Amino acid sequence: QVRLVESGGGLVQAGDSLRLSCAVSGGIFSTYAVAWFRQAPGKEREFVAVRSWNGYNSNYADFVKGRFAISRDNAKNTVYLQMNSLKPEDTGVYYCRADQLGSEYWGQGTQVTVSS
């Protein structure tokens, strides 16, 4: 059973930084591609960033390029999302996802609220 638990969300002001963490248990973490998504109130869940299973490749949504960075620590079975220069429009629930061979695993999400 693969389980993902996000943490690190909170209430911050515009321009502040936050680092989200996603601890993954079960399975073999080093074989998973990992990604972050977010969902704002009244909107659909959207892609934020992804990191390949080997950590060599990353991809970002245009609206976070240059501000957010995804990383992974295979020794700790954890994926991170460093978020800098936060904007009110970054407010939402942030979800972690792990993918392997067509199987997807999601966490329960962590709330990020950015005040103006």
ZASE-424830 format. One record per residue: y negated, z negated, x of N, C-alpha, C in turn; residue number from 1. Coordinates in Angstrom, 3 decimals, padded with zeros to 6 digits. Each point is the difference from the previous one (the first is absolute). Layout:
<marfis>
+----------+----------+----------+----------+----------+----------+----------+----------+----------+-----+
:  n_north :     n_up :   n_east : ca_north :    ca_up :  ca_east :  c_north :     c_up :   c_east : num :
+----------+----------+----------+----------+----------+----------+----------+----------+----------+-----+
:        Y :        Z :        X :        Y :        Z :        X :        Y :        Z :        X : NUM :
...
+----------+----------+----------+----------+----------+----------+----------+----------+----------+-----+
</marfis>
This chain:
<marfis>
+----------+----------+----------+----------+----------+----------+----------+----------+----------+-----+
:  n_north :     n_up :   n_east : ca_north :    ca_up :  ca_east :  c_north :     c_up :   c_east : num :
+----------+----------+----------+----------+----------+----------+----------+----------+----------+-----+
:  001.184 :  000.000 :  000.843 : -001.184 :  000.000 : -000.843 : -001.244 :  000.000 :  000.886 :   1 :
: -000.834 :  001.021 : -000.152 : -001.225 :  000.103 :  000.778 : -001.122 : -000.673 : -000.780 :   2 :
: -000.741 : -000.868 :  000.676 : -001.088 : -000.722 : -000.647 : -001.255 :  000.133 :  000.834 :   3 :
: -001.128 :  000.273 : -000.677 : -001.286 :  000.139 :  000.667 : -000.963 : -001.032 : -000.579 :   4 :
: -000.702 : -000.704 :  000.853 : -000.948 : -001.007 : -000.452 : -001.330 :  000.218 :  000.704 :   5 :
: -001.023 :  000.348 : -000.793 : -001.323 :  000.216 :  000.552 : -000.788 : -001.302 :  000.040 :   6 :
: -000.942 : -000.078 :  000.917 : -000.896 : -001.149 :  000.094 : -001.284 :  000.432 :  000.689 :   7 :
: -001.006 : -000.863 : -000.061 : -001.246 :  000.255 :  000.720 : -001.152 :  000.465 : -000.860 :   8 :
:  000.238 :  000.218 : -001.283 : -001.084 :  000.414 : -000.875 : -000.982 : -001.136 : -000.242 :   9 :
: -001.114 :  000.342 : -000.646 : -000.981 : -001.020 : -000.303 : -001.303 :  000.597 : -000.484 :  10 :
: -000.998 : -000.856 : -000.111 : -001.338 :  000.402 : -000.434 : -000.910 :  000.040 :  001.222 :  11 :
: -000.582 :  001.159 :  000.252 : -000.896 :  000.172 :  001.139 : -001.251 :  000.729 : -000.454 :  12 :
: -000.979 :  000.054 :  000.895 : -001.228 :  000.733 : -000.289 :  000.073 :  001.388 :  000.624 :  13 :
: -000.800 :  000.895 : -000.530 : -000.073 :  001.352 :  000.552 : -000.343 : -000.078 :  001.487 :  14 :
:  000.708 :  000.795 :  000.796 : -000.190 :  000.012 :  001.436 :  000.941 : -000.900 :  000.766 :  15 :
:  000.677 : -000.899 : -000.710 :  000.948 : -000.907 :  000.644 :  001.313 :  000.707 :  000.326 :  16 :
:  000.879 : -000.747 :  000.662 :  001.319 :  000.509 :  000.365 :  001.087 : -000.909 : -000.564 :  17 :
:  001.164 :  000.576 : -000.213 :  001.200 : -000.728 : -000.399 :  001.190 :  000.651 :  000.682 :  18 :
:  001.023 : -000.803 :  000.265 :  001.260 :  000.555 :  000.465 :  001.101 : -000.412 : -000.958 :  19 :
:  000.632 :  000.995 : -000.583 :  001.135 : -000.239 : -000.882 :  001.282 :  000.058 :  000.809 :  20 :
:  000.962 : -000.797 : -000.428 :  001.317 :  000.000 :  000.619 :  001.049 :  000.256 : -001.064 :  21 :
:  001.085 :  000.601 :  000.415 :  001.138 :  000.235 : -000.891 :  001.262 : -000.323 :  000.780 :  22 :
:  000.635 : -001.086 : -000.383 :  001.242 : -000.415 :  000.645 :  001.177 :  000.627 : -000.737 :  23 :
:  000.875 :  000.653 :  000.750 :  001.146 :  000.703 : -000.576 :  001.281 : -000.698 :  000.425 :  24 :
:  000.834 : -000.309 : -000.972 :  001.297 : -000.594 :  000.305 :  001.093 :  000.847 : -000.635 :  25 :
:  001.178 : -000.045 :  000.589 :  001.110 :  000.810 : -000.476 : -000.054 :  001.391 :  000.608 :  26 :
:  001.128 :  000.601 :  000.172 :  000.041 :  001.327 :  000.588 : -000.384 : -000.015 :  001.475 :  27 :
: -000.268 :  001.164 :  000.530 : -000.374 :  000.146 :  001.402 : -001.432 :  000.510 :  000.034 :  28 :
: -000.935 : -000.914 :  000.255 : -001.424 :  000.319 : -000.119 : -000.394 :  001.189 :  000.858 :  29 :
:  000.565 :  000.107 :  001.190 : -000.415 :  001.043 :  000.936 :  000.363 :  001.396 : -000.486 :  30 :
:  000.794 :  000.097 : -001.053 :  000.367 :  001.317 : -000.523 : -000.856 :  000.402 : -001.204 :  31 :
: -000.890 : -000.861 : -000.419 : -000.830 :  000.283 : -001.177 : -001.351 :  000.587 :  000.378 :  32 :
: -000.428 :  001.024 : -000.715 : -001.421 :  000.339 :  000.002 : -000.679 : -001.036 : -000.899 :  33 :
: -001.206 : -000.415 :  000.371 : -000.690 : -001.023 : -000.784 : -001.377 :  000.509 : -000.402 :  34 :
: -000.435 : -000.406 : -001.155 : -001.265 :  000.509 : -000.522 : -000.713 : -001.065 : -000.817 :  35 :
: -001.290 :  000.208 : -000.153 : -000.827 : -000.826 : -000.872 : -000.571 :  000.874 : -001.110 :  36 :
:  000.001 : -000.550 : -001.201 : -000.624 :  000.617 : -001.157 : -000.934 : -001.031 : -000.609 :  37 :
: -000.855 :  000.457 : -000.904 : -000.851 : -000.950 : -000.711 : -000.215 :  000.482 : -001.424 :  38 :
: -000.350 : -000.961 : -000.840 : -000.260 :  000.319 : -001.394 : -001.205 : -000.792 : -000.473 :  39 :
: -001.046 :  000.743 : -000.360 : -001.212 : -000.618 : -000.528 :  000.164 : -000.197 : -001.504 :  40 :
: -000.742 : -000.931 : -000.578 :  000.103 : -000.227 : -001.445 : -000.252 :  001.277 : -000.789 :  41 :
:  000.911 :  000.311 : -000.907 : -000.160 :  001.169 : -000.853 :  000.311 :  001.327 :  000.667 :  42 :
:  000.479 : -000.053 :  001.234 :  000.303 :  001.239 :  000.723 :  001.458 :  000.034 :  000.421 :  43 :
:  000.462 :  001.185 :  000.368 :  001.364 :  000.146 :  000.472 :  000.110 : -000.472 :  001.452 :  44 :
:  001.207 : -000.350 :  000.357 :  000.264 : -000.390 :  001.385 : -000.228 :  001.204 :  000.906 :  45 :
: -000.634 : -000.237 :  001.161 : -000.295 :  001.106 :  000.907 :  000.425 : -000.341 :  001.421 :  46 :
:  000.301 :  001.044 :  000.740 :  000.429 : -000.121 :  001.384 : -001.164 : -000.423 :  000.886 :  47 :
:  000.280 : -000.892 :  000.959 : -001.017 : -000.439 :  000.950 :  000.359 :  000.433 :  001.427 :  48 :
:  001.196 : -000.368 :  000.443 :  000.387 :  000.304 :  001.385 :  001.508 : -000.077 :  000.134 :  49 :
:  000.536 :  000.711 :  000.994 :  001.443 : -000.015 :  000.274 :  000.218 : -000.007 :  001.502 :  50 :
:  001.080 : -000.650 :  000.410 :  000.397 : -000.027 :  001.408 :  001.463 :  000.386 :  000.060 :  51 :
:  000.330 :  000.911 :  000.909 :  001.379 :  000.484 :  000.099 :  000.925 : -001.103 :  000.488 :  52 :
:  001.307 :  000.266 : -000.154 :  000.999 : -001.014 :  000.347 : -000.063 : -000.374 :  001.473 :  53 :
: -000.363 :  000.956 :  000.852 : -000.044 : -000.284 :  001.433 : -001.395 : -000.433 :  000.467 :  54 :
: -000.967 : -000.021 : -000.934 : -001.341 : -000.442 :  000.340 : -000.857 :  001.039 :  000.689 :  55 :
:  000.521 :  001.199 :  000.219 : -000.749 :  001.002 :  000.755 : -001.033 :  000.732 : -000.847 :  56 :
:  000.225 :  000.066 : -001.299 : -000.874 :  000.783 : -000.857 : -000.568 : -000.853 : -001.117 :  57 :
: -001.282 :  000.245 : -000.279 : -000.678 : -000.663 : -001.097 : -000.811 :  001.024 : -000.777 :  58 :
: -000.227 : -000.297 : -001.246 : -000.825 :  000.872 : -000.823 : -000.789 : -000.884 : -000.964 :  59 :
: -001.216 :  000.440 : -000.315 : -000.896 : -000.814 : -000.816 : -000.621 :  000.837 : -001.117 :  60 :
: -000.318 : -000.671 : -001.083 : -000.814 :  000.623 : -001.032 : -001.403 :  000.210 :  000.564 :  61 :
: -000.637 :  001.057 : -000.448 : -001.330 :  000.322 :  000.537 : -000.986 : -001.147 : -000.176 :  62 :
:  000.132 : -000.729 : -001.094 : -001.011 : -001.016 : -000.299 :  000.134 : -001.256 :  000.866 :  63 :
:  001.039 : -000.088 :  000.843 :  000.121 : -001.142 :  000.906 :  000.011 :  000.398 :  001.472 :  64 :
: -000.019 :  001.285 :  000.281 :  000.033 :  000.446 :  001.392 : -001.196 : -000.567 :  000.771 :  65 :
:  000.310 : -000.530 :  001.163 : -001.039 : -000.590 :  000.840 : -000.302 : -001.455 : -000.337 :  66 :
:  000.529 : -000.499 : -001.112 : -000.244 : -001.392 : -000.393 :  001.275 : -000.837 : -000.005 :  67 :
:  001.101 :  000.583 : -000.413 :  001.270 : -000.723 : -000.119 :  000.955 :  000.467 :  001.101 :  68 :
:  000.896 : -000.891 :  000.381 :  001.029 :  000.348 :  000.975 :  001.311 : -000.657 : -000.399 :  69 :
:  001.064 :  000.803 : -000.048 :  001.330 : -000.521 : -000.307 :  000.781 : -000.170 :  001.293 :  70 :
:  000.728 : -001.068 :  000.102 :  000.813 : -000.228 :  001.186 :  001.274 : -000.719 : -000.425 :  71 :
:  000.970 : -000.054 :  000.903 :  001.250 : -000.671 : -000.301 :  000.497 : -000.724 :  001.235 :  72 :
:  000.669 : -001.093 : -000.240 :  000.624 : -000.774 :  001.064 :  001.477 : -000.107 : -000.350 :  73 :
:  000.809 :  000.819 :  000.629 :  001.419 :  000.024 : -000.346 :  000.710 : -001.299 :  000.404 :  74 :
: -000.550 : -000.701 :  000.961 :  000.610 : -001.269 :  000.406 : -000.196 : -001.074 : -001.073 :  75 :
: -001.066 :  000.153 : -000.790 : -000.298 : -000.980 : -001.051 :  000.297 :  000.530 : -001.395 :  76 :
:  000.516 :  001.230 : -000.080 :  000.285 :  000.619 : -001.305 : -001.221 : -000.039 : -000.911 :  77 :
: -001.142 :  000.333 :  000.578 : -001.256 : -000.128 : -000.729 : -000.863 :  001.242 :  000.201 :  78 :
: -000.665 :  000.398 : -001.058 : -000.974 :  001.087 :  000.062 : -001.345 : -000.581 : -000.375 :  79 :
: -001.044 :  000.497 :  000.640 : -001.351 : -000.519 : -000.189 : -000.943 :  001.098 : -000.476 :  80 :
: -001.053 : -000.418 : -000.653 : -001.092 :  000.905 : -000.336 : -001.298 : -000.707 :  000.370 :  81 :
: -000.611 :  000.454 :  001.082 : -001.296 : -000.526 :  000.405 : -001.073 :  000.775 : -000.741 :  82 :
: -000.821 : -000.727 : -000.742 : -001.030 :  000.642 : -000.820 : -001.357 : -000.481 :  000.473 :  83 :
: -000.798 :  000.941 :  000.480 : -001.345 : -000.307 :  000.483 : -001.044 :  000.680 : -000.882 :  84 :
: -001.229 : -000.475 :  000.115 : -001.113 :  000.605 : -000.761 :  000.364 :  000.163 : -001.477 :  85 :
:  000.497 : -001.056 : -000.591 :  000.460 :  000.075 : -001.382 : -001.136 :  000.293 : -000.958 :  86 :
:  000.323 :  000.739 : -001.041 : -000.954 :  000.398 : -001.019 :  000.464 : -000.536 : -001.358 :  87 :
: -000.903 : -000.170 : -000.940 :  000.424 : -000.453 : -001.338 :  001.065 :  000.904 : -000.615 :  88 :
: -000.048 :  001.280 :  000.289 :  000.996 :  000.923 : -000.554 :  001.377 : -000.161 :  000.633 :  89 :
:  000.123 : -000.818 :  001.010 :  001.311 : -000.319 :  000.577 :  000.708 : -001.104 : -000.795 :  90 :
: -000.663 : -000.546 : -000.989 :  000.593 : -001.050 : -000.826 :  001.237 :  000.507 : -000.732 :  91 :
:  001.037 : -000.818 : -000.004 :  001.220 :  000.350 : -000.706 :  001.167 : -000.837 :  000.487 :  92 :
:  001.150 :  000.276 : -000.573 :  001.237 : -000.624 :  000.464 :  000.624 :  000.930 :  001.025 :  93 :
:  000.314 : -000.542 :  001.148 :  000.581 :  000.778 :  001.092 :  001.499 : -000.268 :  000.074 :  94 :
:  000.754 :  001.097 :  000.027 :  001.455 : -000.073 : -000.008 :  000.566 :  000.601 :  001.280 :  95 :
:  001.055 : -000.600 :  000.466 :  000.726 :  000.503 :  001.148 :  001.254 :  000.714 : -000.513 :  96 :
:  000.383 :  001.077 :  000.663 :  001.212 :  000.733 : -000.365 :  000.785 :  000.347 :  001.253 :  97 :
:  001.306 : -000.123 : -000.100 :  000.898 :  000.415 :  001.075 :  000.886 :  001.112 : -000.532 :  98 :
:  000.195 :  001.039 :  000.810 :  000.782 :  001.166 : -000.410 :  001.111 :  000.271 :  001.001 :  99 :
:  001.145 :  000.334 : -000.537 :  001.086 :  000.440 :  000.862 :  000.929 :  000.894 : -000.782 : 100 :
:  000.122 :  001.230 :  000.457 :  000.961 :  000.956 : -000.568 : -000.105 :  000.065 : -001.524 : 101 :
: -001.237 :  000.075 : -000.483 : -000.192 :  000.177 : -001.422 : -000.052 : -001.280 : -000.807 : 102 :
:  000.303 : -001.113 :  000.606 : -000.103 : -001.294 : -000.701 : -001.353 : -000.623 :  000.274 : 103 :
: -000.617 : -000.530 : -001.040 : -001.305 : -000.642 :  000.121 :  000.100 : -001.466 : -000.374 : 104 :
: -000.710 : -000.825 :  000.746 : -000.047 : -001.426 : -000.273 : -001.464 : -000.434 : -000.005 : 105 :
: -000.376 : -000.774 : -001.012 : -001.389 : -000.405 : -000.175 : -000.137 : -001.518 :  000.032 : 106 :
: -001.165 : -000.433 :  000.464 : -000.344 : -001.402 : -000.098 : -000.720 : -000.274 : -001.317 : 107 :
: -000.390 : -001.247 : -000.192 : -000.625 : -000.402 : -001.258 : -001.520 :  000.187 :  000.016 : 108 :
: -000.553 :  000.262 :  001.189 : -001.425 :  000.268 :  000.112 : -000.824 : -001.213 :  000.368 : 109 :
: -001.160 :  000.262 :  000.588 : -000.951 : -001.053 :  000.334 : -001.395 :  000.479 : -000.402 : 110 :
: -000.766 : -000.871 : -000.624 : -001.303 :  000.383 : -000.544 : -001.061 : -000.017 :  001.092 : 111 :
: -000.771 :  001.078 :  000.038 : -001.173 :  000.085 :  000.873 : -001.216 :  000.241 : -000.886 : 112 :
: -000.990 : -000.856 :  000.131 : -001.223 :  000.141 : -000.768 : -001.179 :  000.020 :  000.956 : 113 :
: -000.795 :  001.059 : -000.087 : -001.157 :  000.158 :  000.876 : -001.261 : -000.065 : -000.855 : 114 :
: -000.817 : -000.992 :  000.248 : -001.237 : -000.146 : -000.762 : -001.144 :  000.703 :  000.713 : 115 :
: -000.952 :  000.458 : -000.783 : -001.138 :  000.739 :  000.574 : -001.136 : -000.935 :  000.364 : 116 :
+----------+----------+----------+----------+----------+----------+----------+----------+----------+-----+
</marfis>
